[in-house]
Amino acid sequence: MLAELHFSSVTALGILLLCGFFCGRLAQRLKLPALIGYLLAGLLLGHSFFDILTEAQLLQLEFITTISLGCVAFIIGSELHFSSLKRLGKGIAVIILLESFLAFTAVSLAVFIYTGNPALSLLFGAMAPASAPAGTVAVIQEYRARGPLTRTMYAVVGFDDGLAVIIFGFALAVSKMLLTGGTEANTAGIIASLWLPLMEGGGSLLLGSVIGAIFTLLIKHTHKDSERLIVLFWAILTGVGLSARWHLSSILVCMVIGLFFANTSTKHVLQTARAPLQQLMGLIFILFFGLAGLHLNLTILSTLGILGLIYIVGRIFGKMAGTWIGAGCCHMDENIRRYLGFGILSQAGVAIGLALLIKQELSQIPGAEMIGIHILSSITATSIIFEIIGPLAARYALKKAGEIKKG
């Protein structure tokens, strides 16, 4: 940290926007995705260097990140037309299942071989399936990518977090049973841990569908971009707010809103409704990735260690192998088979949130506290790596597939 230059939250956001704008331009000049520049701006202004915001202020601004993710999720959903998904066939479901379970299996096995600790292995493995859709969507939007690979990337990053939460619930329950010696109560805990994510997923689908239906009805009676933007943000804010209130997935809710709208509206209505949000996505991405950069602390990289490296390699292997095998088995487009794995490597908020939950749950088990602390520090460190290599890999995949329309 070079200096403590704490500003008011509003002033700091202004500084972040300006720095993010110029750093994004610099990244583009270096033939890198602009979001790398936004992350760099946040990193320079964060704890590692100028430290312009306190931890309390960063917490107050967390709602911006949540709303930004809601906007990203809506964009994903609005790109998922049933007709396109039908053309891709059952391959989408097979890919999501295989890449999630192979990432979980590869990391779990690798960590177990290194440590011999089954509980630690399962918990590390449970972190691997989760992805960060914002990084992938930002790259797709920046380069105006279109094509089969792009559509598949939208679908996979949109849905695999739901499966990731289910895998996590099972792994956490089994790990707690192993750490406490295994009792009937713990067996019941496994069932509860599986049931809760299923309830969360079902509730998210239902809420998203209800808001999506109301939004679709309202948007058809708007005539100006300003009116469409008001209705659009009503839907996103309501989805995000009720998700937090009822402990649902805001990403899934907002994605279903977009999905419902895209599949019940004409192409003209869809384009005119989405246009105002598309104009704002540049601003949203600067704020989202800039704030993500503000949270980054380079000193955490010193905690990476052998387990962190094993996690990175195992997760990449599992994701790549799962997409390659899944696309091959279902005879999907060759570009999907070869390059999809590169497009879904980003990981950040969801994984860190799950790691925090592990730390909280294991703190109640005598002797298991250090496992939770170790997992949290490792996942925080690896997320920095994946935040950087994920967008770069996604750009590489889209370029190799010939789906980039710009740059």
Secondary structure by P-SEA (a helix, b strand, c coil): ccccccccaaaaaaaaaaaaaaaaaaaaaacccaaaaaaaaaaaacccccccccaaaaaaaaaaaaaaaaaaaaaaaaaccaaaaaaacaaaaaaaaaaaaaaaaaaaaaaaaacccaaaaaaaaaacccccaaaaaaaaaaaccccaaaaaaaaaaacaaaaaaaaaaaaaaaaaaaaacccaaaaaaaaaaaaaaaaaaaaaaaaaaaaaaaaaaaaaacccaaaaaaaaaaaaaaaaaaaaaacccaaaaaaaaaaaaaaaccaaaaaaaaaaaaaaaaaaaaaaaaaaaaaccccccccccaaaaaaaaaaaaaaaaaaaaaaaaaccccccccccccccccccaaaaaaaaaaaaaacccccaaaaaaaaaaaaaaaaaaaaaaaaaaaaaaaaaacccccc
